[in-house]
Protein backbone atom coordinates (compact mmCIF):
# COMPACT_ATOMS: atom_id res chain seq x y z
CA UNK A 1 0.00 0.00 0.00
CA UNK A 2 1.23 3.52 -0.66
CA UNK A 3 2.39 5.64 2.24
CA UNK A 4 0.53 8.94 2.35
CA UNK A 5 1.71 11.95 4.30
CA UNK A 6 -0.92 13.46 6.62
CA UNK A 7 -2.56 16.50 5.06
CA UNK A 8 -1.99 19.83 6.78
CA UNK A 9 -4.64 22.51 6.23
CA UNK A 10 -2.32 25.25 7.50
CA UNK A 11 0.17 24.91 4.64
CA UNK A 12 1.07 28.08 2.77
CA UNK A 13 4.01 26.93 0.64
CA UNK A 14 2.22 25.28 -2.29
CA UNK A 15 -0.87 27.47 -2.60
CA UNK A 16 -1.59 31.09 -1.85
CA UNK A 17 -4.87 30.43 -0.04
CA UNK A 18 -5.17 28.92 3.42
CA UNK A 19 -7.97 26.34 3.57
CA UNK A 20 -8.27 26.53 7.35
CA UNK A 21 -9.23 30.23 7.12
CA UNK A 22 -11.99 29.45 4.59
CA UNK A 23 -13.92 27.10 6.90
CA UNK A 24 -16.45 29.33 8.63
CA UNK A 25 -18.47 27.84 11.53
CA UNK A 26 -22.11 27.29 10.62
CA UNK A 27 -21.52 26.46 6.95
CA UNK A 28 -22.08 23.14 5.21
CA UNK A 29 -18.37 22.83 4.43
CA UNK A 30 -17.49 23.29 8.11
CA UNK A 31 -19.97 20.58 9.10
CA UNK A 32 -18.55 18.14 6.54
CA UNK A 33 -14.99 18.89 7.67
CA UNK A 34 -16.02 18.39 11.31
CA UNK A 35 -17.72 15.07 10.59
CA UNK A 36 -14.89 13.71 8.45
N, C-alpha and C positions, 0 to 999 in steps of 0.2 A: 504494500500500500504506500502511496506517496506520503511524504511528511510535509504537512502544511504548517506555516508559521502562524501564530495567533494574530488576528487582525486587530489593529490599533486604530480607533476612531480619532485619536488626537494627532495623527500624523499630518505634517505640513510639508514634507520634503517632496513628495511626488505630485501633489495637486495643490492648487492655490486655496481651495475652499476647505473648511474644517467641518466634517460631517457631524461632529458632536454639537457644534453651535447651531446647526440647522434643526435639531430635534427639539421642538417646543412642547412642553407639557400640555396635555389636553388635545393633541392632534392624533389622527389615526396612525401616522408614522411612528409617533412616540409610543403608542400602545403596542404596535407590532414589535418594535425594538425591545420594549419591556418584557413582552411575552416570550420572545425568542432570545 
